[in-house]
């Protein structure tokens, strides 16, 4: 049975109303963030629809499943952090430029408009808002989820931990950045959270490209 024929009525409704990356981003943003307070999870599209919450990898998986139904390749972009708390987004191309659909607890790590000529430029757009007291993006990797088929990463009722391993094992390209600049930005963030919500960000450069 094809994945489309296995969709539940609720899943079909999401696919029907999320025909573009912008519409899919709006749906992802309507979900609660999955804090995994009871246990760690890695739900695919089915689990996200059922529970109406997602952490970043679950949101990216759900977006990839929805957008695949509308002709987009099911890709994931893993942003590697030195503190091992990676961020994962669904990247897409529109008119030759890269954008992304993403979910996060942090405002600066949502999706991006298709305004980036290269994947590295898209990855770098997350560099500043990713900085907190421990996080620093060091590299990125692009994977095609179809390489996992016939593993059921789309509609499994179970946690799809194989996707996480797939991302960890993927070769990552380094993103060289200045240590001096990083230290300055981390100090700026430290001062910012003394009087602001840590889920916000003091870094506004490139915000016009946030989706």
C-alpha positions, 0 to 999 in steps of 0.5 A, spaced: 500 500 500 502 506 498 503 511 503 498 516 501 493 510 501 495 509 508 493 516 510 488 517 516 482 522 514 486 527 519 492 526 515 489 527 509 486 534 511 493 536 513 496 534 506 490 538 503 491 544 506 499 545 506 500 545 499 506 550 500 512 550 504 509 557 507 502 553 509 506 547 512 510 552 516 504 555 518 501 548 520 508 547 524 507 553 528 500 551 530 503 545 534 505 545 541 513 544 542 514 537 544 518 538 551 519 530 551 517 530 559 515 523 560 520 520 555 524 521 549 520 521 542 522 521 535 515 521 532 514 521 524 508 525 521 503 520 523 505 521 531 505 529 530 498 529 527 496 525 533 499 528 538 499 535 535 506 537 538 513 536 535 520 537 537 525 540 531 526 533 528 519 531 528 517 537 525 522 537 519 520 529 518 512 531 518 514 537 513 518 532 509 512 528 508 507 533 507 511 536 502 513 530 498 505 529 497 506 536 493 512 534 489 518 536 493 524 531 495 523 529 502 530 532 505 533 534 511 538 539 513 542 537 520 545 543 523 551 540 527 552 544 534 558 543 538 554 541 544 551 535 540 544 539 541 543 539 533 537 543 529 534 539 523 530 543 518 526 541 512 530 544 506 526 546 499 528 550 493 524 555 490 526 558 483 533 556 484 534 558 492 533 555 498 529 556 504 526 551 510 520 549 514 522 548 521 519 547 528 523 550 534 522 552 541 526 558 539 524 564 535 530 564 531 530 557 529 523 557 525 523 556 517 527 561 512 524 564 506 527 561 499 532 567 499 539 563 499 543 561 493 546 555 497 545 550 502 551 553 506 548 560 506 541 557 508 545 553 514 549 560 516 542 564 517 541 560 523 548 561 526 547 567 530 540 565 533 543 558 535 548 561 539 546 561 547 550 559 553 552 552 549 550 552 542 554 553 536 553 551 529 559 547 526 557 544 520 551 541 516 549 535 512 543 534 507 540 527 507 534 524 502 530 520 506 528 516 500 535 513 501 532 510 508 526 506 504 523 501 505 524 503 512 517 507 514 519 514 516 513 517 514 507 513 517 510 509 523 506 508 529 513 507 533 519 512 534 523 512 528 530 512 531 533 510 525 532 517 522 536 520 528 542 515 526 542 516 519 543 524 520 548 522 525 552 518 520 551 523 515 558 526 513 557 533 515 561 539 511 564 544 516 562 551 517 568 555 519 567 561 524 571 566 528 572 564 535 572 572 537 566 573 534 562 567 537 565 569 544 562 576 543 555 574 541 555 569 546 556 574 551 551 579 548 546 573 549 548 572 556 546 579 557 540 579 553 537 573 557 538 577 564 532 581 562 528 577 556 525 570 555 531 566 553 526 563 547 527 570 544 534 572 541 538 578 541 540 577 534 536 580 528 540 580 522 537 576 517 530 577 520 527 579 514 528 572 511 525 568 517 518 565 515 
